[in-house]
Amino acid sequence: MPTEILMPALSPTMEEGTLAKWLVKEGDTVSSGDLIAEIETDKATMEFEAVDEGVVGKILIAEGSEGVKVNTPIAVLLEDGESADDIDTSAATPEAAPAADAAQEAASEGGSDAAAAPAAASATPAPAAPAAADGSRIFASPLARRIAADKGLDLASIKGSGPRGRIIKVDVENAAAAPKAEAKTTAPAAAPAAAAAPAGPSADQVAKMYEGRDYEEVKLDGMRKTIAARLTEAKQTIPHFYLRRDIQLDALLKFRSQLNQQLEPRGVKLSVNDFIIKAVALALQSVPDANAVWAGDRVLKMKASDVAVAVAIEGGLFTPVLQDSDMKSLSALSAEMKDLATRARDRKLAPHEYQGGSFAISNLGMFGIDNFDAIVNPPHAGILAVGSGVKKPVVGADGELTVATVMSVTMSVDHRVIDGALGADLLKAIVDNLENPMVMLA
């Protein structure tokens, strides 16, 4: 039976995308893992792999098409013995994908792994996405699920050979029949529905307020829609609180100048931001209870310090993640940050490079901003908003009035993960690292 290829969810936040380019044409034979299209998401242009093997019977969405909803059929794959005459094109519409909403919900709940797995479904409804005994989702193509159901196979006992361990047709056909695990007859009680957030005025209502005034209507692209939705959700659902400190930078600036002189032959130039990344990473190790993320009904305490750093790009921002930042040298962090920032501005980052992390940094000091409050990026437990370093009068240790370079920082914290005293300990550790930079090399 012909199998529909659906518009995949290539990132957790993707709701629609642009089918930028087809890498195959009708009549081409493809195998699992072959690249078949380039798709522009709300974050980047990514290559899309085939999940099953077959012949491209019909391309349903032309390249260059914008606003293609996730799980919309974009092409049809034929198996051996099938022809294009077997294709029911009336089913190849967004409205004819009854599992679209459920599939998108599953992709969002599945996190980065679920989002990275290309979506595919058959022209006829396949069994619902199965789950393992521990409740985790089993990734299998719709065709594989249908064959497993027909043969009475338990997908939990089958090892997938498709992309990222996905179970595909050949895995099921080669598996021996085994009794399928019985489903539990009782389901957990549904959680009480949360009160709906008050909706703002509609576009038409706002437009009426400005009748007779000249304005330009700017259409939101995918990235701006995603930023608006995620930050609104974050501000409404995360119980923020804020901790503020001033940091004296004179020792750091002097130490940085000395290091840069020594590193100049290697072409390395450290920025203040590199030191801030290292200071945060080491502070998360010093205060391990704060190195955590919110996971709905639990908290995940992380072992490594994976620090996200906000990078402004045209029309939005990325937060690429520097993994194991506590283990890397300042020069390694500097080189990695420059590479991630460059590729972020070119929208060339892969999803695993901007997903994850437990804590973020947003530095607006280079724009002359003295201080600001940042919004926590879920599931992170906090974000450090960094202002510019400016000369200020301060009282020295001997009680004398002197001048120092002072940088103001504000740490926004998710109170579900970090309480006030714990947050204060974390911020103190960050300040100590920056005011005594040599300890970060110990």
LINFENNOR-V457913 format. One record per backbone hydrogen bond with DSSP energy under -0.5 kcal/mol. NH is the residue of the N-H (numbers start at 0). CO is the residue of the C=O. E is the energy in kcal/mol with one decimal. If there is no record, write none. Layout:
NH_CO_E / NH_CO_E
This chain:
2_76_-3.0 / 3_120_-0.8 / 4_74_-3.2 / 5_3_-0.6 / 5_118_-0.7 / 6_71_-2.5 / 9_7_-0.9 / 13_10_-1.4 / 16_67_-2.0 / 17_39_-2.2 / 18_64_-2.2 / 19_17_-1.6 / 19_37_-0.9 / 20_37_-1.8 / 22_35_-2.8 / 23_35_-0.8 / 26_55_-3.3 / 27_24_-2.2 / 29_53_-3.0 / 32_49_-3.0 / 33_30_-2.4 / 35_47_-3.0 / 36_47_-1.2 / 37_20_-3.0 / 38_45_-3.3 / 39_17_-2.8 / 40_38_-0.7 / 40_43_-3.5 / 44_346_-1.3 / 45_38_-3.1 / 45_43_-0.6 / 47_36_-3.0 / 49_33_-2.9 / 53_29_-2.3 / 54_77_-2.6 / 55_27_-2.9 / 56_54_-1.0 / 56_75_-2.3 / 57_75_-1.3 / 59_57_-0.6 / 59_73_-2.0 / 60_73_-1.7 / 61_59_-0.5 / 63_18_-4.5 / 64_18_-0.6 / 64_61_-1.5 / 67_16_-2.8 / 68_66_-0.6 / 69_14_-2.5 / 70_6_-3.1 / 71_68_-1.8 / 73_4_-3.4 / 74_4_-1.4 / 75_57_-2.4 / 76_2_-3.6 / 77_54_-3.2 / 81_78_-2.0 / 85_82_-2.0 / 86_83_-1.5 / 88_86_-1.0 / 90_87_-1.6 / 91_88_-0.8 / 92_90_-1.8 / 95_92_-1.1 / 96_93_-1.3 / 97_95_-0.9 / 99_96_-2.1 / 102_98_-3.0 / 103_99_-2.6 / 104_100_-2.3 / 105_101_-2.5 / 106_102_-2.4 / 107_103_-2.1 / 108_104_-2.6 / 109_105_-2.0 / 110_107_-1.1 / 112_109_-0.5 / 113_109_-1.0 / 114_110_-2.3 / 115_111_-2.0 / 116_112_-1.1 / 117_115_-0.6 / 120_3_-1.5 / 122_1_-1.3 / 131_135_-3.3 / 134_131_-2.2 / 137_129_-2.1 / 138_136_-0.5 / 139_137_-0.7 / 140_166_-2.7 / 141_119_-0.7 / 144_140_-2.3 / 145_141_-2.3 / 146_142_-2.3 / 147_143_-2.4 / 148_144_-2.2 / 149_145_-2.1 / 150_146_-2.2 / 151_147_-0.8 / 151_148_-0.5 / 152_147_-2.8 / 154_152_-0.8 / 156_153_-1.9 / 157_154_-1.6 / 159_157_-0.5 / 161_165_-2.5 / 164_161_-1.8 / 165_162_-1.3 / 166_138_-2.7 / 170_167_-0.7 / 171_167_-1.5 / 172_168_-2.4 / 173_169_-1.6 / 174_171_-1.0 / 205_201_-2.4 / 206_202_-2.5 / 207_203_-2.0 / 208_204_-1.0 / 208_205_-0.6 / 209_205_-0.7 / 209_206_-1.1 / 210_207_-1.3 / 212_209_-2.1 / 217_215_-0.6 / 218_216_-0.6 / 224_220_-2.3 / 225_221_-2.2 / 226_222_-2.7 / 227_223_-2.4 / 228_224_-2.4 / 229_225_-2.9 / 230_226_-2.4 / 231_227_-1.8 / 232_228_-2.2 / 233_229_-2.7 / 234_230_-2.6 / 235_231_-1.9 / 236_232_-2.3 / 237_233_-2.3 / 238_236_-0.6 / 239_237_-1.6 / 240_412_-1.4 / 242_410_-2.0 / 244_408_-2.1 / 246_406_-2.7 / 248_246_-0.6 / 248_404_-3.1 / 252_248_-3.0 / 253_249_-2.2 / 254_250_-2.3 / 255_251_-3.1 / 256_252_-2.0 / 257_253_-1.9 / 258_254_-2.4 / 259_255_-2.7 / 260_256_-1.7 / 261_257_-1.7 / 262_258_-2.3 / 263_259_-1.1 / 265_262_-1.5 / 266_263_-1.9 / 267_262_-1.7 / 274_270_-1.2 / 275_271_-1.9 / 276_272_-2.4 / 277_273_-2.1 / 278_274_-2.8 / 279_275_-2.5 / 280_276_-2.5 / 281_277_-2.5 / 282_278_-2.0 / 283_279_-2.2 / 284_280_-1.0 / 285_281_-2.0 / 286_282_-2.2 / 287_284_-0.6 / 289_286_-1.9 / 290_287_-1.1 / 291_289_-1.8 / 292_299_-1.9 / 293_378_-2.0 / 294_297_-3.0 / 296_294_-2.0 / 299_292_-2.3 / 300_298_-0.6 / 301_290_-2.7 / 301_299_-0.6 / 305_303_-0.9 / 306_304_-0.8 / 306_321_-1.7 / 307_358_-2.8 / 308_319_-2.3 / 309_360_-2.8 / 310_317_-3.3 / 312_315_-2.3 / 315_312_-2.0 / 317_310_-2.4 / 319_308_-0.7 / 320_352_-2.7 / 321_306_-3.0 / 322_320_-0.9 / 324_304_-2.5 / 324_321_-0.7 / 326_323_-1.4 / 327_323_-0.6 / 327_324_-0.7 / 332_328_-2.5 / 333_329_-2.4 / 334_330_-2.2 / 335_331_-2.5 / 336_332_-2.7 / 337_333_-2.1 / 338_334_-2.0 / 339_335_-2.7 / 340_336_-2.7 / 341_337_-2.2 / 342_338_-2.3 / 343_339_-2.2 / 344_340_-2.1 / 345_341_-1.2 / 346_343_-1.3 / 347_342_-3.4 / 352_349_-2.1 / 353_349_-0.5 / 353_350_-1.5 / 354_350_-0.7 / 357_305_-1.9 / 358_305_-0.9 / 359_381_-1.7 / 360_307_-1.9 / 361_383_-2.8 / 363_361_-0.6 / 363_385_-2.2 / 364_385_-0.5 / 366_363_-1.5 / 367_364_-1.9 / 368_363_-1.5 / 377_375_-0.8 / 379_376_-2.1 / 380_291_-0.6 / 380_357_-2.2 / 381_357_-0.7 / 382_411_-2.1 / 383_359_-2.6 / 384_382_-0.6 / 384_409_-3.4 / 385_361_-2.7 / 385_383_-0.6 / 386_407_-2.3 / 387_368_-2.3 / 389_387_-0.6 / 389_405_-2.5 / 391_403_-2.9 / 393_401_-3.3 / 395_393_-0.6 / 395_399_-3.5 / 398_395_-2.0 / 401_393_-3.4 / 403_391_-2.6 / 405_389_-3.1 / 405_403_-0.7 / 406_246_-2.9 / 407_387_-0.7 / 408_244_-2.7 / 409_384_-2.3 / 410_242_-3.4 / 411_382_-2.6 / 411_409_-0.7 / 412_240_-2.6 / 413_380_-2.9 / 414_238_-2.4 / 414_412_-0.8 / 416_413_-1.7 / 417_413_-2.6 / 422_418_-2.7 / 423_419_-2.3 / 424_420_-2.0 / 425_421_-2.1 / 426_422_-2.5 / 427_423_-2.3 / 428_424_-2.1 / 429_425_-1.9 / 430_426_-2.5 / 431_427_-2.8 / 432_428_-1.9 / 433_429_-1.9 / 434_430_-2.5 / 435_431_-1.3 / 436_433_-0.5 / 438_435_-1.7 / 439_436_-1.4 / 440_437_-1.6 / 441_438_-1.1
